[in-house]
Amino acid sequence: MNADDFGLSSAISRGILRAHRDGIVTSTSLLGNCADLDGARALLAEAPNLGVGVHLALVEGAPVADPARVPSLLTPSGRFRSRGAEFIAAWTKRQIDAGDVEREFEAQVARVREAGIRVDHLDTHHHLGFLPVVGRSVEAVAKRHGIGAIRSEIETPTLSWVTDPRRGLKAGVLTGLNWLTRRQLGARRHSAQSWGYVESGRLDEVRVLEIIGRLGPGTHELICHPGEEQSPGYDHMGELTTLTSGKVRRALGQREVSLCRWGDLF
């Protein structure tokens, strides 16, 4: 159970810690370019059993690498593009340099590790890792740092994606990109099936119970976004309530699901 966006704000980080202490969250992804790394590190020290990865960012905020070394990732202001759609548009126009992506990811992972934080997985902010140019860079950095787990597998499509066009379109695009990117990855792609992509910031109890009911044998990751504040498009507080729900915990017990961290597997 992995909570994205640790370090995005103190309220988001505190919510993730609550979902860990009082709920089912076992792992989190620390934003690679978070503005207050010292503050994030101090909060993580309060939860020694929480697994930690790096949430590699190419949108929102400033780069960690020298801006002169990653020019294709930046706007004229010297900062990342503000939305994932803007990055994808630049990629389709062949404006993104693969070397820039890898240099920035290397800088983000090195920054987190130099802060004394043990890293057991990598994933990407706004799920940009499904773009081949991004996925290959994630794998290259993971290999250099000996990190075994990379988020790279989406849930299997269902008929519900057809009955909900908005969800189905997003899921269909991600599934297609996932297939294209995974064909180009090697041994570092992990075998876990990840859930929660199309509900980012809107996971409710009904959906989580549905996911638990669909889990098959093997390793799975539920992506979540709990927090103690709300932000546009994200019901962080609603997800926090869901992830600390007694009904959800009982459902996991009934299905005999064992909760773990990436570090327990790799």
Disulfide bonds with the S-S distance in Angstrom:
none
